[in-house]
Amino acid sequence: MHLGATIRLLRVDAGLSLRDLARRIGVSSAYLSRVENGLDAVPTPERLAAIARELDVPPTLLMDAAHRVSPFVAHYLEQVPGASMLFLELARRNLSGPQLARVREFLDTEFPVRASGQETPIPALASLLAPERMVLRLTCTALEDALDVAAGRLAAACPGVSALRLVTELKRREAEASSMVGGGVVVPHAFIEHTTPLAALVTLAKPLTAETPDRVPLQLLVVLVGGERGRAHLMRLAHVARLASHGLAERLANEDQPQQVLAHLTELEALR
């Protein structure tokens, strides 16, 4: 996954210029441009948190995508050094995502957190998919061909919306700014009024050579459609980027059954 490409993707869809975001987080436009293009080091956790706040996405999404430890966690370990032993015990047991989810369920039951406000849950990609909107090991020679196929599957689930309209909107948005996030993943998306958020997933039998930000050939399309811009949409994009950073494309590359794909997503999304 290419963190800079993810930041650019979120920035464009948030309606912010490079200069706007740079000013808001207190850096130069030149520095932010280097970050977005992968020419500078990954920002510090504190700066990632500032970027996330300005993009209106949970900082944990960018932290996890960048494989960085949240400043909140670091501060907690400073205040409660004994907690590091608990982290060590978790690491020694090499718990999987679903197993860690069970640990969190226990914590939520025994030690509930008092939220300071209404929290927006991070949407699960699996909840937006259906077997009929998964095309596995597609043979094609261009991204546009895969978009045509995905649009057809999505149109079948969007009453009153034609595949032609969908693919036109997907290609228009892609021409505006690439939705490649690295790790072999691209997240084309379109806004169609009064449309419920849905996703289609396409894996490629043979990776496509494309202008990806990290030079990893394209293997997976996660195509999103929805009726509204805003925080929920940005969170979906950031979440897919996070999945890409955890090897989603590689995990799904050889799967040929939708249920196998959903099983991988269930494991990856257990702690979203």
N, C-alpha and C positions, 0 to 999 in steps of 0.2 A: 504494500500500500504506500502511496506517495502522499505524505501529509500535506505538503504544499498545494498539490492539486486539489485535495479535499477542502482546504481553506479557501482556495479560489472558487471552487464550485459553490460552497455555502455563501461566500461573499456575493457572488453574482446573483444567486437566487434570493438573497436578502435585500438586494437592491442597493448595495453599497459599492462605491468606487474604491479603487485601490487607495487613493488619497484619503477618502473618508475613513476607512478602517484604520489606516496608519495613524491618522490624527487622533482617533478615539482611543487607541491603545498607547499613544505616546512614542511612536517610532517614526522613522523616515519612510517615505514611499519607496525609496530605493531598497531599504532593508526588507520591507515586506515583499517587494517584488522578487528579491533573491530567495526568500523563504518559499514563496509560491512556486518558484521555478526550480527548487531543489538545489540552489547554489549557495545556501547558507545552512548552518546547523539547525537542527530542530529547536524551536524556541524552548525556553525554560518552562517548567510546569506553571510558574506564576504567570508568565506571558501567555501560555496556552489558555489558562483560565480567563485571562482578560479578553483574549480573542473570542472565546466561547461566549462570554457574557455579551459582547457586542453583537455577536451573530445570533444571540438568543437560543443557544442550545446548551444542554447540560455540560459543564466542563468535563465530567467523567467520560463523555463520548470521545472528545478529542484526546484526553489523557490516555484512554485505553487504546485508541487508534495509533497513538504515537509510542505506546508501550512505556509510558511515564507514570511515576507515582504521584498521586494527587498531593498538593501541599497540605491539604487537610489531614491526610494519613500521616505524612511526615511530622506534622505538628503534634498529632495525637501520640505518636510513638515517643516524641520528646517529653510530653507531659506524663505519659504512662509507659515507662520503659518495659514494664513486665508484659505488656501486650505483644512485644516482639516474640516472646516464647510461644504465644498462641499462633502467630503467623508461621513460626518454625514448625509447629506441630502439623499445621495444614499442609505445609510444603513436604514434610516427611511422608505424609500419607498420600501425596500426589492425587488429591481428590479431583474428580472430573467436574465439569460444569453442573450436571444434574445433582451430584453429591453436594457440591457447595450450595446449590439452591436449597437443599434440605436443611443445611446448617443455617442458612438465612431465614428459612421458615421458622426454625426454632427460636432464633433471635427476635424475629418479629412478634412471635407469640409471647415469649418470656420478657423481652425488653423492648416494647414498642417505642418507636420514635414519634415524638410529638412534632408533627410538621408545622412550620410557621405559616404556611399558606397552602393553597391548592397546588399540588404538584402534578405536572403532566407526565403520565407514564411513557416510557420509551416504547414505541410501537414495535411489535415483533413482525419481522418479515414473513414468517410462516403464516401469520394470521391474514395476510393480504394475498396469499397464493391459493391456488386450487390445482389439483392434478391436471385439469384440462388446460391450464395456462402455463404448463411446463413443457418445454420442447427440449429434449435431451439428445446431445450428440448430433446436433444439426450440421449438415454439410453445406457450406456456403463459401463464397469467395470474397465477400465484402460485408461490412457492417450494415449497409443499407438493406441487404437481403435479409439479414437477421431481424432488422427492425420491421420489415414488411410482415414477416411471420409472426412476430410478437404482437404487432398491431391487430392482426387478424384474430388472434386468441383473445386479446383484450376487448375488441369490439363486440365479440359474442356475449360478453358480460356487461356491456354498457348499452342499455336500451337507447335507441335513437342516435347513437354515435357510430358513424361508419368507420371502417378500417382505413379508408383513404384519408379521412379527416384526422384520425389519430396519427397515422404515419407522417402526415404533413406537419403536424404540430411537433412531433418528436424530432423530425429532421430540422425544423426551423430552430428549435431550442438548441440542438446539437451544433448547428451552424453559428449560433450566437456565442457559445463558449463550450468547449469540450467537457463532457461529463465522465471522462476517464479518471479513475481514482487510483490506478496502479494495482499491482497484485493480479493482473490479468482481468480486471473487472471494469465494466463501464455501466453507468446508471442513467440511461436516457429517461427523460420524463416529460410529461405534457400536462397542461392545465386545461380541462374541459369543464365548463360551468355545469353545476348540479350533478357532478359525477362523484360517486363514492370512491374513496381511495382503494386502488387495486394494484396488483403487481403481476407481471409475467416474468418467467425465468427461462433463459435460453443458454444451454451449454453448447460448445462447438466441438465437433468431432476432431477438427484440426485447428489449432490456434491461428488467429489471424495476425499477420504482421501489420501493425498500425503504429501511429505516433502516440504511443503510451508514455506517460510521464516518467516511468521507471524502466522503460524499454523491455518490459515483460510482455510477451505476445498476448493478445486478447483471447480469453477463454470463456468468459461468462458475461452475459447481459442480464441485469436486473432492471426491468422496464417498469416505471411507475407512472400511474395516471391518477389524477385527483381533481377536485373542483375548487380547491382553495390554496392560496399561498399562505405562508405564515410559519409559525413555530413548529407545528406538527409535521409539515412538509420538510422543513430543514432538519428536524430530528430523524426523519426517515432516511434522508440522504446521508447524514452523519453516521447513522447506525449501519447502513450498508457499507460505508467506507470502513467502519470498525470491523465488520465481518470480513471484509477484504484483507485487512491487516492480520487477521487470524487464519489466513489461508483458505478462504471459502472456495475460490476457484479451483484450487488444487484438490480440495476434498471432494468436489462434485464432478471433477473432470471425467471420471470413468463410470459414473453412475448412470444407469439406464432405466430406473424405475422411480416415479415420483415419490413413493413412500420412502425410498432410501434418501432422497433429497431432504424430505421433511424430517427424517431422523437426524441427519447432520445438523439441520437448522435448529432442531429442538435442543441438541447438545450445546451448540454455539450460543444460543440465545437464552440459556437457562438463567444466566445472571445478568441479563440486560438491565 
